[in-house]
Amino acid sequence: MVALKPQKGRLLIAEPSILNDRSFKRSIIFLTEHSTNSSVGFIMNRPLEYSLSDLIPEIDCDFTIYQGGPVEQDNLYFIHKVPHLLPNSIEVSDGIYWGGDFSSLKTLLLKNKINPNDIRFFLGYSGWGANQLEDELSTNSWFVSENDYDNILSKEDDTLWKNKLLQKGGKYKIWANAPSDVQLN
């Protein structure tokens, strides 16, 4: 089987071999940018105990905030499926967009015009410099997968990693059912 190469819109799946990496253990990252100079993505399956109104009190909205990655964790980012409502959105792939005009977003949220299945908010992002991601792929820290979800923004975050391992098959099926703390096994 030919290994997929990273590109925006694809998923990075943490290999079971990085179980001791606190930042990326069992993570699924949606790549929003990939070039020879850098890669950027957001961890899709790491919800935090914050809602949007916890971070921005004037927005009365209980949308969950996710840990996007270890870089710039004091900044809020978002990906969405409503570019027609948010000017300056950047298309990533297959109807998923990154960013856009935050003033417009704030107004839409205040008027309850955005569905939680159409947007996901992140504190921080996951980023790699030139050749860094390729080096991690060559040391089996990640494997690349197509984003074959109809709407990854609405998927249950606690099953994403397991489902991708089961889909890959082989030795990954064993790891898919392993407990989060393998020392407890």
VENTAGI-V469950 format. One record per run of one state. SS is the DSSP state (helix for helix, strand for strand, loop for the rest). FROM is the first residue (numbers start at 1). TO is the last residue. Records with the same first field share a line. If there is no record, write none. Layout:
# VENTAGI-V469950
SS->FROM-TO, FROM-TO
This chain:
# VENTAGI-V469950
loop->1-10, 15-15, 19-27, 35-37, 44-46, 56-63, 68-70, 81-89, 94-95, 99-101, 111-115, 130-131, 139-141, 146-151, 155-159, 169-171, 177-181, 185-185
strand->11-14, 28-34, 38-43, 47-51, 64-67, 71-80, 90-93, 96-98, 119-129, 142-145
helix->16-18, 52-55, 102-110, 116-118, 132-138, 152-154, 160-168, 172-176, 182-184
